[in-house]
Amino acid sequence: MPVSTLREAIQAETAIAPTSQHLYHNGRLIQDDTKTMEQLQIADGEMLALHVRDMQGSTGVPDQGRRGPPRRRPGGQDPELIRLQILGDPNLRAEATRQQPQLAAALDDPQRFAQLFNDSYDREQREREERQRQIAQLNDDPFDIEAQAKIEEMIRQERVMENLQNAMEHNPEVFGRVHMLYVDVEVNGHRVKALVDSGAQATIMSPSCAEACGIMRLVDKRFAGVARGVGTANIIGRVHSAQIKVGSMFLPCSFTVMEGKQVELLLGLDMLKRYQASIDLAKDKLIIQGEEVPFLGEAEIPKESEEALEEEPRLPGPAGTTIGQRSGVVSGPQSAATASPRQNPPQQAQQAQQASQQQAAAPNFPEEHINQLMALGFPRDAAINALQATGGNVEFAAGLLFGA
């Protein structure tokens, strides 16, 4: 049966003119009426979507009791057409669920979807017009230096948000969380999950790990000192040689015992270069002297290093999403964001609560750590917030402040 015959059958049943019928198969518009169902690869039992447009051209004024979805606004996109395209493409639906969960939840309700789509469009339009109005007001005096500086900052912020939106649309993978590389090793018979870090100069072990491995008695305290980088950390000493098992190989290795690290053991460049190790990301393995050692999966990674990322400060992103300041990870809208405004406490109460939490949390961090961050030029409140976000790690806190 050709498509033209199908359109005539639809007209006989619904009184919708063929010119107003837009038929979709798997999200694709059927435009050639001369082709048959077989030629279009439409099998029995498959679903076709009918989108009705320009109803006035065939049936006059639509029935007030049967209101269709809102028509496309001038210069805008048709909400119903977008909804049908998303329904017909699993990839688009998955992306909508990830980036626009409210719209994705309303895909089966044309009226609700169109309302949410138009509300979002109106909100963006109002924000755009407000920015243009502010720029126009500032342009009233072109010789005002402060006004020109504000215009420059507004334009810069607009370009930043545009760049962010383009990145989320075309390169969403850059906002995914990249997990660190860990391998299972044994030090003096004690199993440890070691972080592989080719950017670290030396192999580092925490004091608690050195105690558990039974090599704390071998620490040479003549090598004690202070490690300086983004932050500072105390070096207790150095274990000149201990046996480490990587894969099936037993290798001698030296360890720098250092405080203030959230990882128990970090395999640095000294060991990786000594044994000519290779980090093969394609195979997801550490190749050392010809032996391939698989990296640990996400579920096997120590949770201590992930907790700092979970508590990191977040920035607002498009469509109600939030973006981590340090990791760049995008999260969907929180459930609290969908609650009614009357359920939210007043802003002053929230600020007072946050201030009380900061005051209560301040004694948990050594004053020395707070002073170290303040010496870098940051206020005390910012230093305390950074320490809270990083679990008390001074190095991570300093990196967070510098990257903010």
C-alpha positions in Angstrom: 0.0 0.0 0.0 1.5 3.4 -0.9 1.7 6.2 1.6 -0.9 8.3 -0.4 -3.5 5.6 0.2 -2.7 5.6 3.9 -3.2 9.3 4.1 -6.6 9.0 2.4 -7.6 6.4 4.9 -6.5 8.7 7.7 -8.6 11.5 6.2 -11.6 9.3 6.0 -11.4 8.3 9.7 -10.3 11.6 11.2 -11.2 14.3 8.6 -7.6 15.5 8.6 -6.5 16.6 5.2 -3.4 14.8 3.7 -1.6 18.2 3.5 -1.8 18.5 7.3 -0.6 15.0 8.0 3.0 14.6 9.0 3.9 10.9 9.3 7.0 9.7 11.2 8.6 6.3 11.2 11.3 5.8 13.9 11.6 9.6 14.2 12.1 10.2 10.5 9.5 12.2 8.4 8.0 10.3 5.5 7.9 12.7 2.6 7.5 10.5 -0.5 3.9 9.5 -0.9 4.6 7.3 -4.0 6.6 4.7 -2.1 5.0 1.6 -0.5 5.3 0.4 3.0 7.7 -2.3 1.9 9.9 0.2 0.1 10.0 2.3 3.3 10.8 -0.9 5.3 7.7 -0.5 7.5 6.7 -4.0 8.8 3.4 -5.1 10.1 2.9 -4.1 13.7 5.3 -1.2 13.7 4.1 2.2 14.9 3.7 5.3 12.8 3.5 8.8 14.5 1.0 11.3 13.1 1.7 15.0 13.7 -1.2 17.3 12.7 -0.3 20.8 11.6 -2.3 23.6 10.0 -5.6 22.2 11.1 -7.5 25.4 10.0 -6.6 24.6 6.4 -8.8 21.5 6.3 -11.3 21.5 9.2 -11.6 25.2 10.1 -11.4 26.2 13.7 -10.3 23.3 15.9 -12.8 21.8 18.3 -12.5 23.6 21.6 -13.0 20.4 23.5 -10.0 18.7 21.7 -7.1 21.1 22.2 -3.9 20.0 20.4 -0.4 20.8 21.5 0.6 24.4 21.3 1.6 25.6 17.9 5.2 26.5 17.1 6.0 30.1 18.0 7.5 32.3 15.3 11.2 31.9 15.0 11.2 29.0 17.5 11.1 25.2 17.2 8.1 23.0 17.2 7.8 21.2 20.6 5.7 18.3 19.1 8.2 17.7 16.3 11.1 17.6 18.8 9.1 15.3 21.1 8.5 12.8 18.2 12.1 12.9 17.2 13.2 12.1 20.7 10.7 9.3 21.0 11.9 7.8 17.7 15.7 7.9 18.6 16.9 6.0 21.7 20.1 7.9 21.7 18.3 11.3 21.8 16.0 9.9 24.6 19.0 8.8 26.7 20.7 12.2 26.2 17.4 14.0 27.2 17.1 11.9 30.3 20.7 12.8 31.3 20.6 16.5 30.5 16.8 17.4 30.7 15.2 14.9 33.1 12.0 17.0 33.5 11.5 17.1 29.7 12.3 13.4 29.4 9.7 12.5 32.0 7.1 14.4 30.0 7.7 12.8 26.6 4.5 10.7 26.8 2.4 13.8 27.6 2.4 16.2 24.6 0.7 19.0 26.5 3.1 18.8 29.4 6.2 18.5 27.2 5.1 21.5 25.1 4.5 23.5 28.3 7.9 22.7 29.7 9.6 23.3 26.4 7.9 26.7 25.9 8.6 27.7 29.5 12.3 27.0 29.0 12.3 28.9 25.7 10.5 31.9 27.4 12.9 31.9 30.3 16.0 31.9 28.0 14.4 34.6 25.9 13.7 36.8 29.0 17.2 36.4 30.2 18.6 37.3 26.8 16.4 40.4 26.6 17.3 41.4 30.1 21.0 41.2 29.2 20.4 43.3 26.1 18.5 45.8 28.2 21.3 46.1 30.7 23.8 46.5 27.9 21.7 49.2 26.3 21.5 51.1 29.6 25.2 50.9 30.0 25.8 52.1 26.5 23.9 55.4 27.2 27.2 56.8 28.4 29.9 55.4 26.1 32.6 57.3 27.9 31.9 55.7 31.3 34.8 53.4 32.1 32.9 51.4 34.7 30.0 50.9 32.4 32.3 49.6 29.6 33.9 47.3 32.0 30.5 45.9 33.1 29.6 45.4 29.4 32.8 43.6 28.8 32.2 41.3 31.8 28.6 40.6 30.7 29.7 39.7 27.2 32.4 37.5 28.6 30.0 35.7 30.9 27.6 35.2 27.9 30.4 33.6 25.8 31.4 31.4 28.8 27.9 30.1 29.1 27.6 29.6 25.3 30.9 27.7 25.3 29.6 25.5 28.2 26.3 24.8 26.5 28.1 23.8 23.3 30.4 21.5 25.2 27.5 19.8 26.9 25.7 19.4 23.6 28.6 18.3 21.4 31.2 16.9 23.8 29.4 15.6 26.9 32.1 13.1 27.6 34.4 15.9 28.9 32.1 16.3 31.9 32.3 12.6 32.9 34.3 11.7 36.0 37.7 10.2 35.3 38.7 7.7 37.9 42.3 7.3 39.0 44.4 4.3 38.1 44.9 1.7 40.9 46.5 -1.7 40.9 46.7 -4.4 43.5 50.2 -4.9 45.0 51.7 -6.5 48.1 54.3 -4.8 50.3 56.1 -7.2 52.7 53.2 -9.6 52.3 50.5 -7.0 53.0 48.0 -6.3 50.2 47.6 -2.6 49.2 45.7 -0.8 46.5 48.3 1.4 45.0 47.7 4.6 43.0 49.7 4.8 39.8 50.8 8.4 39.3 53.4 9.1 36.6 53.3 12.8 37.6 54.6 12.1 41.1 58.4 12.2 41.4 58.7 9.6 44.2 56.9 6.6 45.5 55.0 7.7 48.6 53.5 5.7 51.4 51.3 6.9 54.3 52.4 6.2 57.9 49.4 4.0 58.6 50.2 1.9 55.6 53.9 1.6 56.6 52.7 0.4 60.0 50.4 -2.2 58.5 53.1 -3.4 56.2 55.6 -3.7 59.1 58.2 -1.5 57.6 57.8 1.6 59.9 60.8 0.4 61.8 62.9 0.7 58.7 62.2 4.4 58.2 65.4 6.5 58.0 64.4 9.7 59.8 67.5 11.5 58.5 65.5 12.0 55.3 62.7 13.8 57.2 61.6 17.2 55.9 58.7 19.1 54.3 57.4 18.6 50.9 56.3 21.8 49.2 54.0 22.0 46.2 50.5 23.3 46.0 50.5 22.8 49.7 52.9 21.3 52.3 53.2 17.9 53.8 55.6 16.5 56.5 58.0 13.8 55.3 58.7 11.4 58.2 61.6 9.6 56.5 62.5 7.1 53.8 62.5 3.3 53.6 65.4 2.6 51.3 64.4 -0.9 50.3 61.4 -3.2 50.7 59.9 -5.9 48.7 56.8 -5.1 46.6 54.8 -7.6 44.6 53.3 -6.3 41.3 51.4 -9.0 39.4 53.6 -12.1 39.8 56.9 -10.2 40.1 58.7 -9.4 43.4 60.6 -6.1 43.0 62.8 -4.1 45.4 61.4 -0.6 45.9 62.1 2.5 48.1 59.3 4.4 49.8 59.0 8.0 51.1 56.8 8.0 54.1 54.8 11.2 54.1 51.8 12.5 56.1 48.8 14.3 54.7 48.1 11.9 51.8 44.7 10.3 51.3 46.1 7.4 49.4 48.0 4.6 51.2 50.5 3.9 48.5 51.4 5.9 45.4 53.7 4.5 42.7 55.7 7.4 41.5 57.9 8.0 38.5 61.0 6.8 40.3 59.7 3.2 40.3 57.9 3.4 37.0 60.9 4.6 35.2 63.3 2.2 37.0 61.4 -0.8 35.8 60.4 0.7 32.4 56.7 0.5 33.2 54.1 1.6 30.6 50.6 2.8 31.3 48.5 1.4 28.4 45.1 3.1 28.6 43.8 1.2 25.5 44.3 -2.1 27.3 43.5 -0.6 30.7 46.6 -2.2 32.1 50.0 -1.4 33.7 52.7 -3.1 31.7 55.8 -3.6 33.7 58.8 -5.7 32.4 56.4 -7.4 29.9 53.8 -8.4 32.4 50.4 -6.9 32.1 48.7 -5.9 35.4 45.0 -4.8 35.0 43.9 -1.6 36.7 41.1 -1.8 39.3 37.6 -1.2 38.3 35.5 1.7 39.5 33.9 -0.4 42.3 37.3 -1.6 43.6 38.8 1.9 43.9 39.3 3.1 47.5 36.4 5.3 48.5 38.6 7.7 50.5 39.9 9.4 47.4 36.3 9.7 45.9 34.8 11.3 49.0 36.6 14.6 48.4 35.0 14.7 44.9 31.6 14.0 46.3 31.8 17.0 48.7 33.4 19.4 46.2 31.8 22.8 45.6 29.4 22.9 42.6 28.5 25.6 40.1 25.1 26.0 38.4 24.9 24.8 34.9 22.4 24.7 32.1 18.9 23.2 32.6 19.2 23.0 36.3 22.4 20.8 36.3 25.4 21.4 38.6 29.0 21.1 37.7 31.9 20.2 40.1 34.5 23.0 40.4 37.4 20.6 40.5 36.4 17.5 38.5 34.0 19.2 36.0 31.5 16.4 36.6 27.9 17.3 35.6 25.0 16.1 37.8 21.3 16.3 37.1 18.9 18.5 39.0 18.5 17.7 42.6 15.2 16.5 43.9 15.1 19.5 46.2 15.1 21.7 43.1 11.7 20.4 42.1 10.1 21.2 45.5 7.7 24.1 45.8 9.2 27.4 46.9 7.1 27.5 50.1 8.9 24.4 51.3 12.3 26.0 51.1 13.5 28.0 54.1 14.1 31.7 53.7 17.5 32.7 52.3 18.6 34.4 55.5 17.9 31.2 57.5 20.0 29.2 55.0 22.9 31.7 55.3 22.7 31.6 59.1 22.6 27.8 59.0 25.6 27.7 56.7 27.5 30.1 58.9 26.8 28.0 62.0 28.0 24.9 60.2 31.2 26.6 59.2 31.8 27.7 62.8 31.1 24.2 64.1 33.4 22.6 61.6 36.3 25.0 62.0 37.7 23.4 65.2 38.0 20.1 63.3 40.9 21.4 61.2 44.3 22.2 62.6 44.9 25.9 62.9 48.2 25.4 61.1 46.4 24.1 58.0 44.0 27.1 58.0 47.0 29.5 58.4 48.8 27.8 55.5 45.9 28.5 53.1 45.5 32.1 54.5 49.2 32.7 53.8 48.5 32.1 50.2 46.2 35.1 50.2 42.8 33.5 50.8 40.3 34.6 53.5 39.7 32.4 56.5 36.1 31.4 55.5 37.3 30.3 52.1 40.1 28.3 53.6 37.7 26.5 56.0 35.2 25.8 53.1 38.0 24.4 51.0 39.2 22.1 53.8 35.6 20.9 54.3 35.3 20.2 50.6 38.5 18.2 50.5 38.2 16.3 53.7 41.0 18.3 55.4 43.7 17.8 52.7 45.7 21.0 52.5 47.1 20.3 49.0 43.6 19.6 47.5 42.2 22.6 49.3 44.9 24.9 47.9 44.3 23.5 44.4 40.5 24.1 44.8 41.0 27.7 45.9 43.4 28.4 43.0 41.1 26.8 40.5 38.0 28.6 41.8 
